[in-house]
Amino acid sequence: MAKSNPFVFLQQVRSEAAKVAWPTRRETAITTLMVFVMVAIAAVFFLIADQLMSFGVSWLIGMAR
């Protein structure tokens, strides 16, 4: 593997970065909001699942006594 000139490398990086399609402010806000909504839904789901499993385990332990 040949060593390349750092200046050439930086020029290539700038060239590739110019090709990136950056999201608009609106797209970023909508995506951020959707992430928060999905995190909240996942948190509620796992809270309910945890409570159900806790109840089930407590019930099984109670039956053993």
N, C-alpha and C positions, 0 to 999 in steps of 0.2 A: 504494500500500500504506500503510495507516494505521499510525501508531505506536501501540503498546499500552502500557499501564501495566505497569511491571516487576513490581509486586505481583500484578497479575492473571495475568501470565505465570507467575510462581512458583506461584501457586495452581493454575493449570492443569497445571503440571508435577507437582505433588504429587498432584493428582487422577488423572492418567494413571499415575503410578508406583504408586498404590494398586491399580490394575487388573491389574498384572503378576502372573502366576502364578509365584512364585519356586520353584525346585526345592528338594526336601528335601535334607538332609545326605546321605542314602543315595543319592539320584539323582545328586548331585554327585560322590560318591565313585566310583560305578559308571561314570559318564561319563568321569571323569578316568582311571580304570584302563583303560577301553577306548581312550582316546586314546593312552596309553602303549603298549598292546599293538599298536595299528595302526602307530604310529611304529616300533616294533621290527620288525614284519613288513616294513614298507616299507624300512627300513634293510638288512635281510638280503636282500631282493629286489634292491635296487640294488647291494649289494656283489657278489652273484652275477652280475648282469648286467654290471657293470663288469669283473669278473674274466674272464668269457667274452669280452667284447669285446676286452680287453687281450690275451688268449691268441690270439684270431683275428687281430688286427692284427699281433702278433709273428710268427705263423705266416706271414701273407702277406708280411711284410717279409723273413722268412727264406727264403722261396721265391724272392725276387727276387735274392738274392745268388748 
